Amino acid sequence: MPYKPDQILVSENTETLFQETAMDICAYATECVDRNGIFNIALAGGLTPKQLYETLSSPLCLNNMPWQHSHFYFGDERMVPHDHKDSNYLMAKRALFDHAPVPAENIHPVPTHYETAEACAAQYANEISLIDRFDLVLLGMGNDGHTASLFPGTDILQEKVKTAAAVFIAQMNSWRISLTYPAINKAERVLVLVKGKDKQSMVKEVLYGKHQSQYPVTGVRPAGKLIWRLDRAAHPDTM
């Protein structure tokens, strides 16, 4: 079945991409809180989301987000301490949590202090089992078509039951913990955020190519709404 997002939204430039995305997240979070009293979001790692988090914690959005009723989880994490420079949690803390009034109990980092990545993943799966589903899963996309820590050729792509699992990334010689397709695809909304000319070719392959299924991001097919947000440089029409 062809991979086709419900919406593909293109912003004129990178700054506008972050502003429009941040404002949409604030509005959707408020909608979820008005409806259910809570907003559960899974954050992405990487440089692109970092800039989004900085926008969310800026004056543009700071007073428009229901921080007290928003719970923050993580789509994936490296098997490093939370104060390590490669930690997705540390990045989100510096870009977002240190600047926004998020209650400490509303932040749910992936545990990385257990002896094995499998044990960390099992513990995180237990934690996210306490919520029915994510209201929003925020994802990026790598140049190889991976998303979260769902890399091409890895065993985690075949996971059908666990909501979080450990995965060894051979090319990086490192373990990671990631949400799986079952957790991501149960979400009410999934947002894939991509920017930059360097992603242009992969965006074209994933959205319009003949071999979509070889790219892990195309396994993201949520029960709810799938939205892609791009800046103009990343969109294939500019090729």
Backbone hydrogen bonds, N-H to C=O, Kabsch-Sander energy under -0.5 kcal/mol:
donor,donor_aa,acceptor,acceptor_aa,energy
4,K,2,P,-0.6
6,D,226,L,-1.7
7,Q,226,L,-1.6
9,L,228,W,-3.1
11,S,9,L,-0.5
11,S,230,L,-3.1
17,L,13,N,-2.1
18,F,14,T,-2.1
19,Q,15,E,-2.1
20,E,16,T,-3.0
21,T,17,L,-2.2
22,A,18,F,-2.6
23,M,19,Q,-2.3
24,D,20,E,-1.9
25,I,21,T,-2.3
26,C,22,A,-2.3
27,A,23,M,-2.1
28,Y,24,D,-2.6
29,A,25,I,-2.9
30,T,26,C,-2.2
31,E,27,A,-2.0
32,C,28,Y,-2.4
33,V,29,A,-2.5
34,D,30,T,-2.6
35,R,31,E,-1.8
36,N,32,C,-3.5
37,G,32,C,-0.6
37,G,33,V,-1.8
38,I,32,C,-0.6
39,F,69,H,-2.1
41,I,39,F,-0.6
41,I,71,H,-2.6
42,A,136,L,-2.4
43,L,41,I,-0.6
43,L,73,Y,-2.7
50,K,46,G,-1.4
51,Q,47,L,-1.6
52,L,48,T,-1.4
53,Y,49,P,-2.9
54,E,50,K,-2.0
55,T,51,Q,-1.4
56,L,52,L,-2.4
57,S,53,Y,-1.8
58,S,55,T,-1.4
61,C,55,T,-0.6
61,C,58,S,-1.5
62,L,58,S,-2.6
64,N,61,C,-2.4
65,M,61,C,-0.6
67,W,65,M,-2.2
69,H,66,P,-1.5
70,S,67,W,-1.4
71,H,39,F,-3.4
72,F,106,N,-3.0
73,Y,41,I,-3.2
73,Y,71,H,-0.6
75,G,43,L,-3.4
77,E,177,I,-2.5
79,M,175,W,-1.9
80,V,78,R,-2.4
84,H,81,P,-1.9
87,S,84,H,-1.9
91,M,87,S,-1.9
92,A,88,N,-2.4
93,K,89,Y,-2.7
94,R,90,L,-2.5
95,A,91,M,-2.3
96,L,92,A,-2.6
97,F,92,A,-1.7
98,D,93,K,-2.8
99,H,96,L,-1.7
100,A,96,L,-1.2
102,V,100,A,-2.4
106,N,103,P,-2.2
107,I,104,A,-1.6
108,H,72,F,-3.1
108,H,106,N,-0.5
120,C,116,T,-1.8
121,A,117,A,-2.7
122,A,118,E,-2.3
123,Q,119,A,-2.1
124,Y,120,C,-2.2
125,A,121,A,-2.6
126,N,122,A,-1.8
127,E,123,Q,-1.7
128,I,124,Y,-2.6
129,S,125,A,-1.1
130,L,127,E,-1.4
131,I,128,I,-1.4
135,D,40,N,-1.9
136,L,40,N,-1.8
137,V,189,R,-1.9
138,L,42,A,-2.8
138,L,136,L,-0.5
139,L,137,V,-0.5
139,L,191,L,-3.1
142,G,146,H,-2.4
145,G,142,G,-1.9
147,T,150,L,-1.0
150,L,147,T,-2.8
151,F,149,S,-1.1
154,T,151,F,-1.7
157,L,154,T,-1.4
158,Q,155,D,-2.2
159,E,156,I,-1.4
165,A,178,S,-2.4
167,V,176,R,-2.6
169,I,167,V,-0.6
169,I,174,S,-3.1
170,A,168,F,-0.9
172,M,169,I,-1.2
173,N,169,I,-0.9
173,N,170,A,-0.8
174,S,169,I,-1.5
176,R,167,V,-2.5
177,I,77,E,-2.7
178,S,165,A,-2.5
179,L,75,G,-3.1
180,T,163,T,-1.8
184,I,180,T,-2.6
185,N,181,Y,-3.3
186,K,183,A,-0.6
187,A,184,I,-1.4
188,E,134,F,-2.4
190,V,225,K,-2.8
191,L,137,V,-2.7
192,V,190,V,-0.5
192,V,227,I,-2.9
193,L,139,L,-3.0
193,L,191,L,-0.6
194,V,192,V,-0.5
194,V,229,R,-2.4
199,K,196,G,-1.5
200,Q,197,K,-1.3
203,V,199,K,-2.6
204,K,200,Q,-2.1
205,E,201,S,-2.0
206,V,202,M,-2.8
207,L,203,V,-2.7
208,Y,204,K,-2.2
209,G,204,K,-0.5
209,G,205,E,-1.3
214,Q,211,H,-1.5
215,Y,212,Q,-2.1
217,V,145,G,-2.2
218,T,215,Y,-2.1
219,G,216,P,-2.2
220,V,217,V,-1.5
221,R,219,G,-1.1
223,A,185,N,-2.7
224,G,187,A,-1.4
225,K,188,E,-2.4
227,I,190,V,-2.9
227,I,225,K,-0.6
228,W,7,Q,-2.6
229,R,192,V,-3.0
230,L,9,L,-2.7
231,D,194,V,-1.0
232,R,11,S,-1.5
234,A,231,D,-1.0
235,H,231,D,-0.8
235,H,232,R,-0.7
238,T,235,H,-2.1
239,M,236,P,-2.2
